[in-house]
Amino acid sequence: MITTPNAFWSGVLTDLRAGAPALAIATAGAVVFHFLGFPAPALIGAVTAASAAAIAGRLKTFPKRWRDVVFVLLGSAMGSAVTPETMAGVGHWPGSMLALAVAVTAMTASSYLVLRKGFGWDRTTAFYASPPGALSATLVMASTTDADISKVAVVQIIRVVILTMAAPIAIVSTGDHGPVAAVSHATAAGMAAILAAGIAGALIFQRLRFPGGLMVGAFLASAVLHASGVIVGRLPDWLTLPAFVALGAVIGTRFSGLKPSVILSLLKASLVSFFVTAAIGISFALAVGWALAIPAAQVFVAFAPGALEAMMLTAFMLGLDPAYVGAHHVARFVALSFAVPVAARLIGATAAKPAEPPPTDEDV
């Protein structure tokens, strides 16, 4: 299907109008959190404000076109943190990946037991609410079963939002972080090269249907330029800070469509599940950090059951290695995409979604 120029620009304007409220609210939150002295205010403030507005029914989903642009920009920006020095730690990753597999299994099992035994949820719903860090894939798979999608969505989304807001605060309070790599800004030619490479990488990985393809592809392309020394410096703040705010709006608007009463009724189960899995993640992070001489904060962000985009951005903003964090989150996403259907069959959480009843006069 060929899109005419008029239709294209009409779509752009429509998306701008649709996304403007979310961006305005997210920006206001970022400004307030900046003056309050919060770490990473562009992300934490934006997520907080957008989440509150979405729960109140004031925001809808963020336009896909602009969400994709944000992912490409952020991926390109984060690539600047990958330097020849950071790549020296790649040799530690196999052991860390093995530990991640054990940690994810423990997190999923513990959350399942909490929701199943502690709150009496049915087997299928408790199972699909438990896998950490594969929100989109889990929701798609759960939608084909008789799982209560509202419960699954609330537990998974609350987990992502809490981690996005809490992780930077917790890490900064411990002092276990460093300055962001490549603090100087790239030249105009360098900036153009970073963006061109990022767009090309994003399009390739999206075409390959890679998980988080737009951000991961842009990140890898930019990382290659920086790790090889071809480009030195990062994208300017006037370009990256609005992208951080927009990502906060994207995450916050995931609450759109969920009724406040439903969220409140499931809040206790969601929080207990979160704290149990977070405790396991912290325990593994401390052990892996000590055994492999990797900063514990960096391992925690890599093991944290949050969204790939938000956790990579958290690592970047706090001077941690986004390559290490991104590799672990991508590995978890891919592994869970294959493991969840198998595990569901083993525990009998595969009951098909019942067929919709025929419409009645009241439904018309």
Solvent accessible surface area in square Angstrom, and as a share of the most:
residue,aa,sasa,rsa
1,M,237,1.06
2,I,162,0.82
3,T,84,0.49
4,T,77,0.44
5,P,99,0.62
6,N,128,0.66
7,A,54,0.42
8,F,88,0.37
9,W,152,0.53
10,S,61,0.40
11,G,19,0.19
12,V,12,0.07
13,L,95,0.47
14,T,69,0.40
15,D,25,0.13
16,L,86,0.43
17,R,162,0.59
18,A,61,0.47
19,G,3,0.03
20,A,50,0.39
21,P,65,0.41
22,A,4,0.03
23,L,64,0.32
24,A,63,0.49
25,I,55,0.28
26,A,0,0.00
27,T,64,0.37
28,A,56,0.43
29,G,7,0.07
30,A,9,0.07
31,V,74,0.42
32,V,81,0.46
33,F,33,0.14
34,H,112,0.50
35,F,161,0.67
36,L,118,0.59
37,G,63,0.60
38,F,71,0.30
39,P,32,0.20
40,A,18,0.14
41,P,30,0.19
42,A,11,0.09
43,L,0,0.00
44,I,2,0.01
45,G,0,0.00
46,A,0,0.00
47,V,0,0.00
48,T,46,0.27
49,A,23,0.18
50,A,0,0.00
51,S,9,0.06
52,A,61,0.47
53,A,12,0.09
54,A,2,0.01
55,I,49,0.25
56,A,67,0.52
57,G,51,0.49
58,R,186,0.68
59,L,6,0.03
60,K,153,0.65
61,T,101,0.59
62,F,19,0.08
63,P,14,0.09
64,K,119,0.50
65,R,87,0.32
66,W,70,0.25
67,R,76,0.28
68,D,24,0.13
69,V,66,0.38
70,V,11,0.06
71,F,25,0.10
72,V,22,0.13
73,L,35,0.17
74,L,0,0.00
75,G,0,0.00
76,S,1,0.00
77,A,2,0.01
78,M,0,0.00
79,G,0,0.00
80,S,1,0.01
81,A,4,0.03
82,V,3,0.02
83,T,28,0.16
84,P,76,0.48
85,E,130,0.58
86,T,38,0.22
87,M,79,0.35
88,A,88,0.68
89,G,27,0.26
90,V,55,0.31
91,G,69,0.66
92,H,80,0.36
93,W,41,0.14
94,P,93,0.59
95,G,39,0.37
96,S,0,0.00
97,M,56,0.25
98,L,126,0.63
99,A,19,0.14
100,L,6,0.03
101,A,57,0.44
102,V,78,0.45
103,A,0,0.00
104,V,15,0.09
105,T,92,0.53
106,A,35,0.27
107,M,0,0.00
108,T,22,0.13
109,A,50,0.39
110,S,22,0.14
111,S,0,0.00
112,Y,37,0.14
113,L,94,0.47
114,V,30,0.17
115,L,0,0.00
116,R,70,0.26
117,K,155,0.66
118,G,58,0.56
119,F,69,0.29
120,G,62,0.60
121,W,15,0.05
122,D,69,0.36
123,R,105,0.38
124,T,9,0.05
125,T,0,0.00
126,A,0,0.00
127,F,10,0.04
128,Y,8,0.03
129,A,0,0.00
130,S,0,0.00
131,P,1,0.00
132,P,0,0.00
133,G,14,0.14
134,A,2,0.01
135,L,20,0.10
136,S,67,0.44
137,A,19,0.15
138,T,0,0.00
139,L,45,0.22
140,V,100,0.58
141,M,37,0.16
142,A,0,0.00
143,S,48,0.31
144,T,91,0.53
145,T,9,0.05
146,D,67,0.35
147,A,9,0.07
148,D,60,0.31
149,I,63,0.32
150,S,48,0.31
151,K,54,0.23
152,V,0,0.00
153,A,10,0.08
154,V,0,0.00
155,V,2,0.01
156,Q,2,0.01
157,I,9,0.05
158,I,10,0.05
159,R,2,0.01
160,V,4,0.03
161,V,6,0.03
162,I,34,0.17
163,L,4,0.02
164,T,0,0.00
165,M,48,0.22
166,A,43,0.33
167,A,3,0.02
168,P,0,0.00
169,I,66,0.34
170,A,53,0.41
171,I,8,0.04
172,V,53,0.31
173,S,89,0.57
174,T,100,0.58
175,G,51,0.49
176,D,50,0.26
177,H,78,0.35
178,G,27,0.26
179,P,119,0.75
180,V,35,0.20
181,A,32,0.25
182,A,28,0.21
183,V,100,0.58
184,S,62,0.40
185,H,96,0.43
186,A,16,0.12
187,T,99,0.58
188,A,82,0.64
189,A,79,0.61
190,G,6,0.06
191,M,44,0.19
192,A,60,0.47
193,A,38,0.29
194,I,1,0.00
195,L,44,0.22
196,A,62,0.48
197,A,24,0.19
198,G,0,0.00
199,I,90,0.46
200,A,50,0.39
201,G,8,0.07
202,A,1,0.01
203,L,106,0.53
204,I,101,0.51
205,F,45,0.19
206,Q,79,0.35
207,R,202,0.74
208,L,119,0.59
209,R,217,0.79
210,F,68,0.29
211,P,24,0.15
212,G,30,0.29
213,G,7,0.06
214,L,21,0.10
215,M,1,0.00
216,V,7,0.04
217,G,0,0.00
218,A,0,0.00
219,F,8,0.03
220,L,72,0.36
221,A,24,0.19
222,S,0,0.00
223,A,8,0.06
224,V,99,0.57
225,L,36,0.18
226,H,8,0.04
227,A,27,0.21
228,S,73,0.47
229,G,44,0.42
230,V,103,0.59
231,I,21,0.11
232,V,115,0.66
233,G,0,0.00
234,R,48,0.18
235,L,1,0.00
236,P,14,0.09
237,D,58,0.30
238,W,170,0.60
239,L,34,0.17
240,T,7,0.04
241,L,86,0.43
242,P,75,0.47
243,A,3,0.03
244,F,15,0.06
245,V,16,0.09
246,A,6,0.04
247,L,3,0.01
248,G,0,0.00
249,A,0,0.00
250,V,13,0.07
251,I,3,0.02
252,G,0,0.00
253,T,5,0.03
254,R,81,0.30
255,F,7,0.03
256,S,25,0.16
257,G,77,0.74
258,L,30,0.15
259,K,137,0.58
260,P,65,0.41
261,S,75,0.48
262,V,46,0.26
263,I,11,0.06
264,L,126,0.63
265,S,86,0.56
266,L,17,0.08
267,L,64,0.32
268,K,145,0.62
269,A,6,0.05
270,S,2,0.01
271,L,57,0.29
272,V,54,0.31
273,S,0,0.00
274,F,12,0.05
275,F,123,0.51
276,V,48,0.28
277,T,0,0.00
278,A,10,0.07
279,A,55,0.43
280,I,35,0.18
281,G,0,0.00
282,I,83,0.42
283,S,66,0.43
284,F,49,0.20
285,A,2,0.02
286,L,107,0.53
287,A,57,0.44
288,V,11,0.06
289,G,7,0.07
290,W,220,0.77
291,A,68,0.53
292,L,42,0.21
293,A,90,0.70
294,I,16,0.08
295,P,64,0.40
296,A,30,0.23
297,A,8,0.06
298,Q,19,0.08
299,V,0,0.00
300,F,26,0.11
301,V,0,0.00
302,A,0,0.00
303,F,0,0.00
304,A,0,0.00
305,P,0,0.00
306,G,0,0.00
307,A,13,0.10
308,L,17,0.09
309,E,26,0.12
310,A,0,0.00
311,M,0,0.00
312,M,1,0.01
313,L,0,0.00
314,T,0,0.00
315,A,0,0.00
316,F,13,0.05
317,M,36,0.16
318,L,10,0.05
319,G,24,0.23
320,L,12,0.06
321,D,18,0.09
322,P,1,0.00
323,A,13,0.10
324,Y,1,0.00
325,V,0,0.00
326,G,4,0.04
327,A,29,0.22
328,H,0,0.00
329,H,3,0.02
330,V,20,0.12
331,A,37,0.29
332,R,4,0.02
333,F,46,0.19
334,V,57,0.33
335,A,57,0.45
336,L,13,0.06
337,S,37,0.24
338,F,152,0.63
339,A,50,0.39
340,V,4,0.02
341,P,60,0.37
342,V,92,0.53
343,A,35,0.27
344,A,0,0.00
345,R,183,0.67
346,L,145,0.72
347,I,62,0.31
348,G,42,0.41
349,A,0,0.00
350,T,61,0.35
351,A,49,0.38
352,A,80,0.62
353,K,106,0.45
354,P,96,0.60
355,A,97,0.75
356,E,139,0.62
357,P,104,0.65
358,P,110,0.69
359,P,110,0.69
360,T,73,0.42
361,D,130,0.67
362,E,150,0.67
363,D,99,0.51
364,V,157,0.90
